[in-house]
Amino acid sequence: MHEEYIKNLFNNCNVGKLLGIEVYDLKEGHAKGKLTIRNEHINVFGTVHGGILFTLADHIGGACGNTLGKKSLLIESTMQFMKGVLAGETLFAEAKLCYAGKRIGRIEIKVYRENEEIVAMMHMVFYMKSDDHKTKTP
């Protein structure tokens, strides 16, 4: 039940909807999503803009962190870009929880093509608030 709520929350997020990101698999400590690259996602050099890859990874990582029952917010992240991506390609992102303490956690997200070739990796550190998802955060 909780996972369906989080999946719905992230699939109805304004930024995710604007870019076309879909969370399609979610369970505690794990999330998967996808994005088909459109012309609007392309940078001046003809490949996907790094900010689009970052947002995809951040969005799926955020969904993963929020499966733990508390509001989880990004504190810090690093990203490595490995391959260029063209318009028309569908990218997948998979987030896995690596560590969860009382308040701080760490997630690894890989972004890859349909053939499983990795195009980017993100490592994120997140903070788990003491309130649950029923409480509004300003």
Secondary structure, 3 states (H helix, E strand, C coil): CHHHHHHHHHHCCHHHHHHCCEEEEEECCEEEEEEECCHHHECCCCCECHHHHHHHHHHHHHHHHHHHCCCEEEEEEEEEECCCCCCCCEEEEEEEEEEECCCEEEEEEEEECCCCCEEEEEEEEEEECCCCCCCCCC
